[in-house]
Amino acid sequence: MVVVTTPALGGALRAIVGAEHLHEGGAPVDGAAPRWTAAPATIEQAAALVALAHDERLAVVPRGSGAALELGHPPTRVDLVLDTRRLDAVLEYNPDDLTVSVQAGCTAGALAARLAGRRQILPLDPPGWAARSLGGIAATQASGPLRQRYGTMRDLLLGVRFAQADGVLTWGGAKVVKSVSGYDVPKLMVGALGTLGVLLELTLRLHPAPDHEATWLASFRTPAHAQDCVAALLDSTVQTNRLEVLDGRVLAACSLPVSAAALAISIATVEPAVRAQEGLVKAIVQRAPGAVQTMGASFWKTYDRALAGFDGVTLRIGTVPARLVETLGAVQAVLPGAAVAGAAGLGALRALVTHADVSVLLPPLERLRATVGEVGGGVTVERAPRALRERLDPWGPVPAAALAVMRAIKTEFDPRGVLNPGRFVGRL
Amino acid sequence: MALSASVVAGLQHLLGPAGVVLTREGRLTYESDMLTLYKGMPDAVVLPTSTEEVQAVVRICREARVPVVPRGSGTGLIGGATAPQGGVMVSMTRMTRILELDLANRCATVQPGLINLWLTNAVRDRGWFFAPDPSSQMVSSIGGNVATNAGGPHCLKYGITTNHVLGLEMVIGTGEVVSVGGKAADRPGYDLTGTMVGNEGTFGLVTAITVRLLHLPEAVKTALASFASLVEASEAVSAIIAAGIIPAALEMLDDAMIGAVNAAVGKVYPDGAGAVLLIELDGPRAEVEAQAERVAAICRERQALMVTVARDETERALLWKGRKEAAGAVGRITAAYLLQDAVVPRSKLPQIMREMVAISKRHRLLFANVFHAGDGNLHPLICYDDRKPGELERAQQANEELLHACIALGGSVSGEHGIGMDKAKNLPLQYAEADLNFMFRLRRVFDPDGLMNPAKLLPSHPACGEGFRPARPTLPAGTWV
């Protein structure tokens, strides 16, 4: 490292991206003001920014739409924000292969618009998905209701190009839908919060848009009835497209009649098959017992808006489908004001906590972690004020042996701590 | 390299005489996987029964700097479960238990030696199945499937092994036991489960696997369409996908393979066709019915000579019989063959088929094709006569040319078999030096001593060696440096 002055460094960064795309300061990341914000126009510029940051030991924080900047430990250092929003191109769309390559700053909404003409979809729908960058969705492994049928980013990311901590542009994976050539580097990058590389290009697997989708809301008098219904649906030949549980508070936020628990169930396929499964779905709900109501096509937009528009603390709860009742109960017991919703068939839930009092959230979080920890699950603080996350571990415990491997990987690929330092699990 | 007396004594003490194979005759069985071009006899074969024993074996070997090579059923096709540098082969054939069935949470935890099909057999009567179905599923182990990230005919719809693995327990090269992932959704941290699947034993030895189980579909429908040539059949494949239909399986056989199959198992496929497409749809009955009609119509539009839909389970089994027996049937037309596993984007199938015909003519070799057309995963069997001098070399040359053609079309060197010793040299076709170097460093994190299944997966290449530095971006010249 050559110790240089801030103006000289600024000049170097400016020389890479051009004066109009390098700002001193810039929007704060999680309360920390950056020294610079740079918006590269090409992946080569992005790689050069990282290379320079590496040589000068700057901390680089990649950002896309900014939707998930509160995920993780608060940053201790933010020298350079690498804003990917100008890297928004759809590079190569191969509808006949059901694949697309995009730059990381491309939003899911922009891509959806492009795919609609060919009746294809990228089935990734975390709350507020349309405005979110695909690189950000990959880095945070964000997911939504469609994971019930299609899985998450880890199942859809075929190939990835990234800048390593020293700026070396690197590719992992393939551009075809099936490949086992070498290690599955894309899996390593998904959910890594940019700590092993700044994601710059993604090659994604697409799906045909279903001909027809119908949605029903099933309301239950108790969460136990909802869980029985989930179990019966999973143990049936019904092919659900989305299977979300909503508690009373989320129902209210969607302006729907409030019940103890409800399931939003959708089936998507050719119309005769939707109709044929409708009877089966209704019978299963009624047996639970629950009441069924047919929802309009706008339901999922309302639901997305309700979750995305929530202002407060968001907890991501990972559990198993057979523990729905215990999990809902545990949340209510420790955080009586919380609202819960999520993928009931997979045990991937979100708890939304309004007006969280910093001083009282820590003990409930620990109790909740203990409960879901019984089945190996965990609770991640997805979103919360910085002051709160300074006083707790937003990720929760990771088993020591696995954490040791993660640490070894981080040390191998980013020994200087250039990429999002201190923010990931174990403060990697 | 013979093992030292203390290593042998340590292994015998650990596993008992029945758990260690030392005789030459005993070890001979273990010198290769199904790709017998690559042979390497281990100095000892051990048969542990628990994670603790596997860990102890790895620790003994690590102490003595002895290579460790895992082996499941030995049905791999890549020169993976073979010991070119000698050392200790760890056979998982005594670790075959289902540790837990948890149907309420749609998953099972199994030991690595469990045969793939046995898991489905254990849950089928309750309505469930394990989706990855490599053609070897009657004999291949789930641990082996995880090591190679195996595919199968039905991964077009269901995805490959990695899409069904929720968690792993692995003894890594450092001798530590690491448990990653599990039943519960959304674990924080790096996705080590996803990173470990497909490591081919180069990170360590998998000792337990938690997999997702799926509910059996309501209906299954299988159809066979025959075409005048591979090119027309390939165009039909593209048209089916373009219509928004993802069949459970979409398999193709060419005329050479049709002839071999019909000679071996009776006339299951129409004679005189240049290619047949085996199309399987599964899911809700009404969906399957509607899609089957659409698929049949597409095949007819694409000049299918004949379209048959199986009316019952017997007819369905018959249509599949030819596909399943294909690799065995090929013995009727050739003494030996090389099996290619490259992938092209599926829209490039007609193009690669034309290229394949040209390569076949150029080298005067018969290519017999049976492959996963739906995802562009080719499996040409390049037939040669190993008694004729030079013919193997010609077959290898043809194989390389085809591989290059696939990569030139944007493909991949392996779709489902893996890399092993066989394709390691081909990885640089697909990856730049920086990419190879990244993989080398990733491997070193898990296996710092280079003892876990050495000489597999990564090529002997400067980028896969110590001290290599990939090219970095050029920084602007100026006063700051």
Interface residues (C-beta under 8 A of the other chain):
Chain A: V2 V4 A8 L9 G11 A12 A15 I16 E44 A47 A48 V50 A51 L52 D55 E56 N94 P95 D96 D97 L98 T99 R119 Q141 S143 G151 R154 D155 Q164 D166 G167 V168 L169 T170 W171 G172 A174 K175 V176 V177 K178 S179 V180 S181 G182 Y183 D184 V185 K187 L188 V190 G191 A192 L196 H207 P208 A209 P210 D211 A231 L234 D235 S236 T237 V238 Q239 T269 V270 P272 A273 R275 A276 Q277 R316 G318 T319 V320 P321 A322 A343 L346 G347 A348 V372 V375 G376 G377 G378 T380 W395 G396 V398 P399 A401 A402 L403 A404 V405 M406 A408 I409 E412 F413 F424 V425 G426
Chain B: D102 L103 A104 N105 R106 G127 T148 N149 G151 C155 G159 I160 T162 N163 I172 E176 V177 V178 S179 V180 G182 K183 A184 A185 D186 R187 P188 G189 Y190 D191 L192 T193 G194 T195 V197 G198 N199 H215 L216 P217 E218 S238 I241 A242 G244 I245 I246 G283 P284 R285 A286 E287 E289 A290 Q291 V343 V344 P345 R346 S347 H372 D375 G376 N377 G410 G411 S412 V413 S414 G415 E416 H417 G418 I419 K423 L427 Q430 Y431 A432 A434 D435 L436 F438 M439 R441 L442 R443 R444 V445 F446 L457 L458 P470 A471 R472 P473 T474 L475 P476 G478 T479 W480 V481
